[in-house]
Amino acid sequence: MTAFRFHLSFALAFAISMPAAALEQTVQRVSRSDNSLTLSTDKGAVRVRFLNPESVEVFYQPTGMAQLDSFALVESRSAGAAVLTERKGRVEFGTAALKVHIDKSPLRIRFEKDGRTLLAENGGLQLTGTSRGFNFALQPQEKLMGTGQRVLGMDRRGHKLPLYNKASYGYTTKAEQMYYSLPAVVSSNKYLLLFDNTASGEVDLGKTDKDMLRFSAVDGRTAYVVVAGDTYPEILENYTAVTGRQPLPPRWALGNFASRFGYRNDAEVRATAAKFKQTGFPVDALILDLYWFGPDIKGHMGNLAWDKKAFPDPEGLIADLKKDGINTILITEPFILTSSKRWQEAVNAGAITPGPDGQPKTFDFYFGNTGLVDVFNPKAQDWFWGIYRGLKKQGVAGWWGDLGEPEVHPGDTRHLIGSGDAVHNAYGHQWAKMVYENALKDTPDERPFNMMRSGFAGSQRYGMMPWTGDVAREWGGLKPQVELSLQMSLLGLAYMHSDLGGFAGGEKFDAELYIRWLQYGVFQPVYRPHAQDHIASEPVFHDAAVQDVLRPFVNLRYRLLPYNYTLAYQNSLSGMPLMRPLFFSDETDPKLIDNAQTYFWGDAFLVTPVTEPGTTAVNVSLPKGIWFDYWNDARIAGGRTIAAPVSLNTIPVFVKAGAFIPMAAGDMRNTTQYDSGKLQLHYYADSSVKSASGVMYDDDGKNPNALRDKQFERLDFSAKQRGKSLGITLQRQGEFAGEPKIRHIELVVHNWPATPAEIRVDGIAHNGSRYDAASRTLQIPLRWSTPSLTLHIR
């Protein structure tokens, strides 16, 4: 394995580092079809196609060069009317929002918005015998984010980075190459640039030439996409419109997971589930790592069938867990070992990717001698999915796809559509597509759960929930987790999350590190402690002191379910991430781009994890406006950096003045006990906020077509404050089967100055409110059954 990796890496580095030459072209003819322009040149064709009014694809098709279809893009929708203007030697093609300027000889393309150049090619398509790509000019103060999983800081300009998905075991505070690379950048110049190429490649972000951005690859598609927008959220909305939006997850996916490497038998699984119940920790899912199909680590991968000695009655186990509201998730991998029970079955089915000789390719890696399922081949997909289908019939609720970079991927494998080098970065993407689409086909009334480690641009449309890989179980592993999630969220992968507590190594249990990681996890997309099992990953197996600190945090995760589920809804509508970078609050301040410690959790919360031992205060950059300390309601003026005090029981969490936060009314064992008919609605009042609004999304938690078929209810909240008078309006619209006809809401108004002289609900005097002078909170119980309800406080 080591020798293979060395030679492949050397070959790629040599090929990609060779200087490319521009394919000089002259446009001979221009033809148009709807929002697509074809430039016929002396060297082939170039297609310029608007995907939406602010997103355009440029696809170079040199004569004789085979091209793959795009993996990144969804089927094009209406792009609005693009206007073509031809002048001598030049062409302008564009919408009101984005214009493409084309010089005919030599062919050069430039992109303009509102009279300002966003981006310009430097030399057109770049070709050598071993690489292909594009160069673009950079502006002097331009910052560049993106390129996928890396630990480098938010601004990645000045780096030259591989575009090759590769495991990064035990990483900490620096990693240039990781599990999920993305050939895309987001610029402070307000554009997103995607190199739509799945092959082994490289991106040079101004390292070789400080004024040049270079994408190159050893094979693959010679196309790129430019996305514009007035704001970063608009850019992300336009980008996810053309690469696909994340479907709503099953609601239980926002709960707590029991996971480790790994549960070895039926008794361990049952004992773990019982321990959660005994200690009062909620849990919604239990994940089985590779011991479900074999008694030890090596030699069994590819069995993909229960080890009946360890799990004699898997159907009974899954059913018993389900009775307690716990969903079962299984790990799967695309490697079929020659020592596994299914090897010959896979060979006979034509499922194993062949080598140059046309025979199933085998090679060695950590787990044994293996072949790789060709997920690009329909025959292989049919065989592979047949295994999933059988497990689903046993009651399995979700899938964990591991090692899908693929972790080892010989470049000379011959997938149905191309070589290993040509399609490497699309392997996890195609695997995710296979799982997601077949799951929906087989169980059309359920939302698939699809957690995978690697993919490509657009993988979010297959419900992918990626994680940050085998992070070191140390403080250095915790430090980069915000950066990793924010960077991926900027490119549509909004459910990026970490193995809470850290995965790899750790000689002994560090209670403080563990607590800090799981506290941060409350405000990340997936709550999943996971680790090598010489130290328990589950809080229920630690002492009472650790449990007593963490139980309120895990319960808070569940209390926030109405709020968090609404973030999932917003992401599915527009691509807006759950974790949002600080620069979303003030796009005029480029320094905010560099902040990788503090982030927004939705609109209401500002969070800064504690990433140093012995911390008693954390420096937090508060955006402009008024903020409230979530733990004690202290009112703090923003627009500055503060030293936020913390104890072991708190991390810096602030709430924006004017925020509405819907919460569950009480604790629950898991999401089966969630009742959206009983809510707390928190409003953070402040005289500086004259008007405010909020929203809550609600549906049955499982219908995959809830948004399409409008099977949901939306609750809208608005507030208007004038001095000591506050008006709040609640409105509901939409419906779904099983919706609460009556909602019992406890409205909690924070930062209210005194006991009200009067409270009226729909014009009728209201009694029964409680005012706490110490906390300055006003609690008002409400019974809501009408389309709207208006409340006035004086």
N, C-alpha and C positions, 0 to 999 in steps of 0.2 A: 504493500500500500504506500509506504513512504517513498519508494523509488518512483512509482507511477506519478504520485503527486508532484515530485520534484521535476520530472521531465515535462509534465503537462504545463506546470506553472512557468518553467523556463521557456518553453515553446511559445506560450501565449505572450509572455513579456517581450520576447524577441520580436514577434510578429507585430505587436501593437506599437512598439517603440520605434519601428521604422518610419521615417518621415513619409507622409502621404503627399500625393500630388493632385492638384485640382483637375477634375475632368472638364476642361474648357469646352463649353457648348455654345452654339448659336441657335437662337430660336428662329425657325423657318416658317412656322405657321401656328396660329392661335385659334383654337376652337372651344366653344362653350356649350355646356349642357347644364341647365338649371344653375346650381351654385358651385359647379365644378368647371375648372378651366384646364384644358390640355395644351401644353406647350410642346409642339413637335420640334425636335432639334436634330442636328446632324449626328448626335450620339445616342438618340433614343427619345423617350418622352418623359415629361415631368407633369404630374397632375397637382393642381392647386385647388383644394376642395374645402369650402366652408362647412363645418360640422354644426356650428351654431353661430349667431352673429359675432361672437368674440372668440371663436376657436377655429383654426384653419390647419389643415393637413397639407404638407408638401411631400410628394412621393416621387422620387427619382427612379426611373425605370430604364437604365441603359440597355441598349440592344444586346441580347444574348445573356443577360444576367437573370438567373432564376430568382424569384422573390416569393417569400412566404406571405400568407395572409396576416393581417394585423391580429395580434392577441390582445392588444390594449383597448381597441376601440369597439364600442357597441355599434349596432346598425344606425346609420346616420338618420337624424330626424330633420325636420324643417329648419333651415338655417336663416330664414328671412331672405329678403331680396338682395343679392349681391349685384353690384353695378360694375360693368366693364367699360373702361375707357382706354382706347388705343391712340398712341401718338407715335411719331417717328422714332423708332429705336426703343420705345418704352411702352409698358402696359401697366395700367392701374386696375386692380380688381379688389372690391371690398364692399363692406356694409357700412352703415352709418357709424358703427362702433370700432371697426378695425379695417385697415386698408393694407393691401399687399402691393408693393411697388416692384416691378420686374424690369430690369434692363435686359435687352434681347441679345446683345453681343458685346462682351461675353455675358452669358446668363448670370445674373446676380439678383438676389431677392432680399427685400427689406420690408419690415413691418412697422406700421405707424398707427398711433392712436391719438386722436385729438391734436393732430399736427406735430406730434412728438415721436421721434424714432424710439421704438421699444427695443428692437433687435434687428441685426443685419447679418446675413451670411458674409463670410470672408472666404471667397474662392469657390463657392458652390460645393458639389459633391467631391469628396476627397477619396482617391483610390490608389492603392498599390496592389501588388500581386497577393498580398496577405492581409490587407485591412481595407475597410471602407468606413466612411463617416462624414462628419461635417464640422466646419469651424465657424465660430461666430465672434464678432467683435464685442468686447466688454467696455463699459463706460467706467471712468476712473473711480468713482465712489460706490460702485455697485457691490452689493452684498449678495451672496448666493447660498441658499438653503437647499435641502433636499439630498438626492442621491441615495436615499434609503438608510438602512441601519448602519450607523457609524458612531463612534464616540470621538468627536473632534471639536465640539463647540457648534453653536448654531450657524455661524457664518463659515462656510466651507471653502471660500475662495482662497486660492493659494495652494490647494492640495491637488495631487494627481492620484486617482483612486480606481481600483479594479471594479469592473462591472461583472461580477461572477459570484453567485450565491455560494457561500462557503461557511461551514461551522466555525465558531469562534469560542471554543470551550474555555470557561473560567476567566472571561474577560473582566476588566475593571474599568479604569479611567481613560483608557485609550484603545481604540480598535478601528483600524482603517477598512477592514473587510469583515463582513458578518453574514448572517444567514439570509438577509433579504436586501439585496441591492436594488436600486431603482434608477433607470437611465433618465432621470428628470431633475430639473432644478426649478426653484422658485426664486425670482429675483426681486430685490428691493426696487428695481425699475418697473415693477408691476406687470410682470409677465411670468408665465410658466412655460417651460420648454421641455418636451418629452421626445427623446430619441426612441422611436418605435422599433426597437431591435432587440431580439431575445438572445443573441449570441454572446459568447465570451468577449468582453470588451474592456474599455477604459474611458474614464472621463477626466480631462485635464482642466481644472478650474482656475486657470491663470497661473499655474506653477511654472511651466516651461516658458510661457510668454504671458506676462501679467495682464495684458490687454486682450487675451484670447481664451475663449471657451472651446474645447475640442471634445467631441464624442467620436469614438472609433470602436470597431468590432471586427472579429476575424471572419465573419460571415453574416448572413441574415439580411433583413429588410433595410432598404435605404430610404427611410422616411422619417419625418419628424412632425410634431404638432406644436403649434404656438397657441397659447391661451392667454387672453387679456381680461381685464376687469378694472373697475374703478377702485375696488378695495380688495384686500386679500380674501375675505369670505366670498366675494363675487368671483374671483379667479377660481377658487376652489369649487364653487357652485358650477361654473362653466366647465371646469375640468371633469368633475364627476358626472356632468350631463353627457359627456362624450365617452367616458370610460366606464360608466355605470355607478349606480348608488348602492350602498350597503342595504340589503333588506333588513327588516325588523327582526331581531333575534327573538327566540322564545323568551318569555318574561323570566323564566327560571334562570336563564343564563346570567342575569344580573345579581343572582344570589351568591352565597358562599359555596366553595368547592372543597371537598376533601380529596387530596391528591398527594402522592409520594412515589418515589422510585424504590419499591413499589409494594403493593399489597400482594402477598405470596399465596394466599389461600382463602377459602370461604370463611374460615373462622376469623381471620384478621379483618376481613371486610365487615363482617357482622359486629365484631367487637368495636371497630371504629365508629360505625353508625350508632351503636349503643352509647358510646362515650360522648358523642355530640349531644344526644338526648339527656344523658345523665348530668352533664356539666352546664346545660342550658345555652349551648351555642347553636344558632340556626345553621342549617346546611341544606343545599338544594341538589347537589350532584356529587357523585363519587367517581373518580377516574382510576381506571385500572391500567397500569403500565405493563411492560412486556411479560410479566410473570403470568398473565392470564393464559398465555399459550405455551409456556415452558417453565421448567423448574429453576433455571438459572439464566445468566445473561447471554451466553454464547451458544450457538448451534441450533437455535429453534426459530429464529426469525423467518417468517414465511409460513409457519404452521397455520396461523390465523384461525385456529380452532381451540376450544377450551381444553386446557390440561385437566382431564377428568379426575386425576388423582388429587389435585389441589382444589378443583371446583367441580365436585361430583354432580351438582344439580344447578347449573347456571340459571336456568329458567326460574327455578324456585327462589334463588338468591335475588335475581333482578326484580321478581314480583314482590318479594318481601321488602326490599328497599323502596320500591314504588309505593307500597302501602304506607310507608312513613314519609312519603313526599320526596324521596331521594331518587334522582335520575342517574342511570348508569352510562358512563362514557368509556369507550375502549380506545387504546392506542392501536394504530396500524402503521405499517411502513411499506414502502414500495419494493423492498428487497426480498427476494425469495432465495434463501440459502439452498445450496445443493444438498445440504444435510437435512433439510426440512421435509416434513411429510408431504408437502404439496409440490415439490420440485418437478417431478415427472408430470404431474397433472398440469402444471403451468406450461411446461415445454410442449406437451401434447396439444394444449389449447392455443399455442402460438402467442403466448402472453409475454415471453421473455424477449427483451430487445436483442437483436442479433449483432454480431460483430462484422468486420469486413468480409469474412468468409461465408456469411449468410446463416451461420449456426448461432444458437443462443450464446451470447457473450457472458463469460464468467470471469470473476476477478476476486481478489481478496480484500476484505476490509475488517474493521475491528470485530465484527460479530461473526465472521466466518467467510467461507467461499460462497459467492452469491451471483445471482443474475438480477436484472432490474426490469420491473414491469414497464412495458412500453405504453404509457398512458395516452400516447398520441394515436394508437392503433385501436380501432373499434373492436377488433377481436379480443385484444387484451383487456379493454374496458369491460366487455361483457363478462369475461371470466372473473376479473377482479371484483366487479360490482355484484356478481352472484354470491360472493362470500359475504359482502356487506348485507345483502338482502336476507340471507339466512340468519345473520346475527340480529338484524332488525326485527325479524319475526320472533326472536327470543325475548325481545323487549328492550334492546339497547336503544338509548335515547339520543346519543350523539357520538361524534367521531373526533378523534385526535390524530392528525396526520403528522408523523415525525420523520425527520431525516430527509425531507422533501426538497433539499436544494438541487439535486440529490447530494447527500453527504459525500459520496464518491461516485464519479460519473466519467468514465473513460471517454475521451474525446472522439475515439473511433467507433463508438457504438453507432448503430445505424437504425435510428428511429424511423418510423414509417414516413415521416415528413422531412427528415434531415438528420444530420450528424449530432452527436452529443454536444459538440461545441456550438452548433448553430441554434439549438433549442434549449440549452442548459437552463437559462433563467426563466423559461416558461414552463418548466416541468411541474413545479408545485402549483402553478396557476391552472394547468390542464388537469391535474389531479383533483384540485379543489372543484373545478367545473364538473368533473365526472361525478364526484360525491354529491355535490349540491343538486345538480339537475336530476340525477337518478333518485335521490331521496325525495324530491318533490314529486316526481312521477309516481313513485311507489306509494308514498303517503302524502297525498295532496292536501290533506287537512292539517299538516304539521309543519312548523318552521324548522328547517334543518339546523343542527348545531355542528359547526365545521371549524375546528381549531387546527390551524396549520402553521408550520414554521417558516415556509418560504413561498414566494410567488412572484408575480410580475405586476406591472402597472395594470390597474383595472380588476385585480383579484377580489377587491371588496364586493363586487357585484355577485360573487358566489358565496356570500355570507362568511367570508374568511375572518377568523379571529386570530391574528398572529400574536406571537409573544417574542420576547427579546432574547430567548435562547438560554444557554447554560451559563448563566451569570455566576460569578464567584460569590460565595456566601461570606462576604466581608463588606466593610464600609465602602471600599472602593467599588464594589458591585452595585450598591444602592445609589451612589452619586449620579451616574449618567442616565438613570431610568426616565426622568422627565424629558431630557433631551431626545432620547430614542423615541418616546411616544409622540412628542410634538413634531419631530421631523417626519415621521410616517403619517401622522394626521394631516399634515400639509399636502400630502399626495393621496388622500382618500382613504388611507388605512386607519380608520378612527378607533379600532378596537385593539390596537397594540398595547400589550400589558406585560408585566414581568412575573417571573416565579417569585411570589412574595416570600420574603425571608432569605432569598438567594438559593441557588441550586447546588453549585459545585464546591466540594471541599468543606473546610471548616473543621478544625481539630476538636473544638468543644463548643458547647452552646453559648452564644453571646445573647443574653436575654435582652439587653438594650437594643442591639442591632435588630433583632427579630421583632421587637415591639415597634420600633420606628418604621420598619418596612411594612408591617401589617397596618399601621396607622395610615401611612401614605396610600395603601391599597384601597381604603374606603373611597378615595377620590380618583381612582383609575378605572378603566372600562370593565375589566373582568377581575373578580376577587378570587384568586386561586393561589394559596400557599402551596409550594411544591419544592421538593428537594431530595437529594440522596438521603436514604433512610437511616443512616447511622445517627442522625439527629432528626427528631420528629419535625415534620413540616406543619402538622396540625396543632393549633393552640390547645386543644383538649388534652394533649399528652404532656403538657408542661405544668409546672407547679401552680398552686392557687394564686400566688402573687402575679404571675404572668397572665393567667386567665382573668383575674379581676381587672387588670388594666385593659385587656383587649376585648372582653365581652361587651362593654358599652360601645366600642367602635364597630364590632361586627353587627351589633343591634342597630347602630346608626346607619350602617349600610342598608339594612332592611327598611328602616324608617324612611330613608330617602328614596325608596322605590318609585313613588309617583314622580318625583323630580327626575331621577335617573332615566326612567322609562320615557319621559318626555324628551330628554336629550337624545335617546335612541331614535325617537320619532323625527326630531329635527334633523338628525344626521341622514335618515332615510329620505327626507324631503329634499334636502339641499346640499348634502355633503358636509354640513357644519360639524366639526369634530366635537367630541365630548370634552377632551382636554384641549384648551385653546391657548396659544402663546400670548404673552404679555403685549406684544406689539399690535395685537388686534384692537387694543384699547386706544392707541394713539399712533396712527400710521405716519405721522409727521416726524416722529423721533426715531431715527435709525438705530440709536443706541439700545433701544428696547429689544431689537432683534437678537442681541447677544445674551439676553437673560434666559438661561436654561435651568433656573432653580425654581422660579415662581410661575404659576400658570392659573388660568381660569378653569374651573370645573363648571361648565355651562356659563350662563350669564351671571348667576348670583354669587358664586363662591370664588375666592382667591386663595390658593393653597401653596404653601412652601414646605416640602418635606424636611425633616431633620436628618441630616446626613453625616453628622459628626458625633462621636461619643462624648458624654458629659456636657452636652449643650444646655445652657440655661437661657440663652437668647439667640434669636436668629434675625439677621438683617433681611428685611422684606421691602421691596420696592412697591409701594402702594400707588396705583394709578390715581389720577386726579379725581376729586369728589370726596364724598363722605363714606367711611367704612365702619363696620361694627365687628369687634372681636366676637367670633361665633360662641366662644365658651363663656363669656361674661357680659356681653352686650356693650362693652366699652366703646364709646364713639370716638373715631379717630379721623382727622383730616388727612386726605391723601395728597398726591403730587410730591411725595418725598419718600426717602428711605427711613424706616424705623427699625429699632431693635425690639423685636417682638419677644416678650418673655415666654418661656415654655417650662413645663414640668414634664415628668415622665408620662403624665396622663393627657398631655396636649401637644399638638403641633400647630404651627401658625395657620389658622383658617379664618378668613374674614368674609363678611357678607356686605354686598354693595347696598347703599341706601336706595330705597325704592324697589328692592327685590321682593318678589313673591316666591315662597318656597312651599310647595305642597308636600306633605309628609304623611306617612301612615300613622294612624292614631295610637298604635301600640306595638309591642314586640310580637314576633311570630316565630314559629318553629321553622318554617320555610315559606316559600311563596304560595304554596297551596292554601295558606291561611290569610293571604292578602285580601283585604276587603276595601275596595275603593269607595264604598259607601260610607266609610268612617275615616275621616281625614282631619289632620291639623293643617291649617293654612296660615303660614307665618308671613307677615308683612312688616318690613323694616322701614318705618316712617321717619321722615326727616323734613324739616322746614325748607331745606335746600332743594327738595324734589317736589315740584308742583304737581307733576303727573307721572304715573308709572303704569306698567302693564306686565302681565305674566300669563302663562298658559300651562295647562296640564292635559296630557293625552291619555286616553284610556280605551282599551279594547279587551278582548278575551284572553290575550296573552299568547295565543297559539295560531290563529288564522293567518296563513302566509299571504292572503289576499285582502287583508283588512284595509289597507290604504287604497288599493285599486278599486275595491268594491264599496268603499265608504262605510265599512262596518266598524265604526269607531265613534267615540264621543270626544269632543274637545271642550274643555272648560277654559274660558277666558276670564282673566281678572284685570281690573283697572282701578286706579286710585287717583284721587285729586285732593290735594291738601292746600288749605289756605289758613295759615296761622294755627289756631287750635281747633279747626274744623277739618274733618276728614271724611270724604265720601268714597266708598268702595262698592263696585258693581261686579257681580258674578254672573256670567252668562254661560249657557250650555247649548251646544248644537251637535247634531248627529245622533246616531243610535247604533247599538249592536245587541245581539242576543245575550241576555243575562245582565245587561247594564243595571246599575242601581236606579230605581225610580225615585228614591228618596236618599239624599246624602245628609249625613249628620257631620257637620263641620265645626270644629273649634277654631275660630279665627283668633290668632294671637298677633296683636299689634305691638311691635317693639318700639322702644324709645318714645312712649307716649307720656306727656308731662304730668298728668294728674287724673284723678277719678273723673269720668265724663259727667257733665251736667245732664246730658241727654243722649240716648242712643235710639235711633228709629230704624226699623227694618221694613222696607216698602211702605213707609209713612206711618207705621204703627210703633208705638213705644215698646221698647224691648227691655225686659228685666232678666236678671240672672247673670250679668257679666261680673267679672272679678278683676280688680286692679291691684297689682303688686307694686307698691311704691319703691321697694328696694331694687327691684329689677327693671322698673319702669315699663312693665308689660301689662297689656289689657287683654283679657281672655273673654271671648264672646261666643257662646254656643249658638249654632244656627241649624235650623232644619230647612233643607233646600229641596223643593220638589218642582218648582216652576222653571220655565225657560230662563228667567233672569231674576236676580235678587239685588236690591239696592239698599245699602246701609249707610247711615249718616251718624257721625260721632261729633258731639260738640262739648 
